[in-house]
Amino acid sequence: MINLRGRAVSWLAGRYLLRSRRRGFTLSSLPGPALLPLRRYGLDPVDELGHLREKEPVSKLPLPFGINAWLVTGYDAVKTVLGAVEGLSNDFNNLVGSGRFGAEQNPGGLGFSDPPVHTRLRRILTPEFTARRLSRLTPRIHAIVEGQLDEIERLGNPVDLVQTFALPIPSLSICELLGVPYEDRADFQRRSAARFDLFGGTTAPLDAISQSLAYLIDLVRMQRERPGDGLLGSLVTEHGDDFDDRELAGLADGLLTGGLETTASMLALGAIVLLRDPDCFAGLRDNEDTVKQFVEELLRYLSVVQVAFPRFARADMEVAGTKISRGDVVVCSLSGANRDKILGAGMDLFDPARPPTSHLAFGYGIHRCLGAELARIELRAAYPALVRRFPTMRLAGPADGLSLREASIVYGLESLPVLT
């Protein structure tokens, strides 16, 4: 699922961590309410988030150092914030100041830009993500899935579905899309995970972004000399004079890292949903026609990207009756909005028979995930293949022993041991 929201919040973290180094502050020192949109009980957002959505769909988010921030949890209010073009900004300069976290580390790309820059970049990239263009990748994605199932079979019991299934499938798919060499995927998985780790140290997310950009700048230069048939080669061939190396690297970095961590988390957490519900497992195994509906409900229910890009008010405004001042930070809870009862009854439950909803798992508005269709192709290919190949698969231990992340922009887990 290609998106950059986790990177933006990591940069916001860097902004106040920079101020905090002399004070001995870490993210784990944040007051509990500040971490509310990142907390879960198992696969579900904490109850407090739902209570807050019902009582106050736009509420103060307590951040340190005088940062005035608002948490938006209601579905309609989230759509209002994400759909606004003029009144709210995603520009990188809102996130950081000068110095080490300044312009020289700007990762670029769609997520940190406003129109007209954003409009120009999205217009160039969108044709690469149409159903027609992506159809050429579909056979390769199915082959990647089958290859990983072969690897699971080869390794025997127990086997870790994160390392053998959830991570390699999006990694190889995105590398295939971009034209990134296969042998580099392990480093990109590591860097992708590091930038979403809010407790990995003050500069860990920023260092991971810098390392990734340095590599991709070299890759862009190689593509200029010998363009390949991947997305980077296509952009160099068709629009090479419109981009400098840094801008192309920023675009590639956002596509690669966004697509790795988010889709990997969906694959792993979706496998848990299947393994804890035998009826759902059997239904998907025996009737592949249900996979599209299953995937859409899973995207809504899991909402692995828990919060959208932080946005910044350009002027005083009002959202859902709440006054927001110019310069305030606005953070939208996607996991909260996707459980809003406005979408229908029983939104806190996973129902594979539920008709598709207008969920916000891919965001909304001009910053909606560009790679939504690529993510769907991967998920629709992977789940049915897994349950058909391993019809007796089960968890290798108790579900409450799984290592789910405590607080992360992209929700997920470190390992998923299973028996085939």
Sequence and secondary structure as in RCSB ss.txt:
>XXXX:A:sequence
MINLRGRAVSWLAGRYLLRSRRRGFTLSSLPGPALLPLRRYGLDPVDELGHLREKEPVSKLPLPFGINAWLVTGY
DAVKTVLGAVEGLSNDFNNLVGSGRFGAEQNPGGLGFSDPPVHTRLRRILTPEFTARRLSRLTPRIHAIVEGQLD
EIERLGNPVDLVQTFALPIPSLSICELLGVPYEDRADFQRRSAARFDLFGGTTAPLDAISQSLAYLIDLVRMQRE
RPGDGLLGSLVTEHGDDFDDRELAGLADGLLTGGLETTASMLALGAIVLLRDPDCFAGLRDNEDTVKQFVEELLR
YLSVVQVAFPRFARADMEVAGTKISRGDVVVCSLSGANRDKILGAGMDLFDPARPPTSHLAFGYGIHRCLGAELA
RIELRAAYPALVRRFPTMRLAGPADGLSLREASIVYGLESLPVLT
>XXXX:A:secstr
    HHHHHHHHHHHHHHHHGGGT  GGGS GGGGGGG EETTEE HHHHHHHHH SEEEEE STT EEEEE SH
HHHHHHHH SSSEE  GGGT  SGGGSGGG   SSTT  TTHHHHHHHHHGGGGSHHHHTTTHHHHHHHHHHHHH
HHHHH SSEEHIIIIITHHHHHHHHHHHT  GGGHHHHHHHHHHHT TTS TTHHHHHHHHHHHHHHHHHHHHHH
S  SSHHHHHHHHHGGG  HHHHHHHHHHHHHHHHHHHHHHHHHHHHHHHT HHHHHHHHH GGGHHHHHHHHHH
HH SB B   EEESS EEETTEEE TT EEEEBHHHHTT GGG TTTTS  TTS      TT  GGGS TTHHHH
HHHHHHHHHHHHHH TT EESS GGGS B SS SB  BS  EEE 
